[in-house]
């Protein structure tokens, strides 16, 4: 179907929010899978923006994620 050729050269970003403590690394398998997919598809991997929250609105208290989000897509 030519999917790999279609995706070649495109850019992949990942925005992930998980409910675990940052030190637990529960989002790392997902991020690694996405990174590997980008490499396989010959895409530019821009990394992952990761936040930590449990309930709606909680992400607003993750200062590190908000600071990273300010420049993530630039």
N, C-alpha and C positions, 0 to 999 in steps of 0.2 A: 504493500500500500504506500510505500515511500514515506512513512512517518518519520523515520530517522533522518532522512534527507530534508524533510520539511522543518524539523526542529534544529538542525545543524546551524550553529552560529547565533541562535537566539540566546536570550539571557534568562536564567532561572533565579528567582528570589524565593525565600521561604519565610513566612510569618507564622510563628508557632506560639500558642499559649498553652501552658500546662498547669496542673494544679499541685504539682509536687514542689518541694523545696529545690532551689536552683542547684544545690550541691548534690542532689540525688541523681541528676543527669538522666531523668526518664525520657527526655525528648531527644537524646543523642542518637538512638537507633533510627528514628525518623529522619533526622537531619543527615545522618550518614547515608541513608538510602537515597535521599534526594540528591545529595552531592554526587554519589556514585552514578545515579541516573544521568545527571548533567554531564559528567565525564564521558559516559558511554555514548550519549547522544551528541557529543562534541559541541556542547553548549557552554556558555560562560556562566560559571557558578558565582553568584554574588554573596553567598553565605546566608545565614539564618538570623532573623531578628526574633529573639525568644523573650517571652514575658511569663510571669507567674501570677496566677489568680485562681480563686475558687468560686467566686460569685460574680454576677454582673456588676460592673463598676470597680471591682477589685484591682483591675489592671492600672487604674489611675493612681494607685499607691506604689506601683513598681517604678521607682525613680530611674533606675538603670535602664529599663526597657523604654521608658518615655524619652530619655535622653538619646538613646540609640536610634529610636524611631524618627527623631527630628532630622537626621541626616541619612537614613538608611537607603532611600531611593535616589539620592543625589550622587 
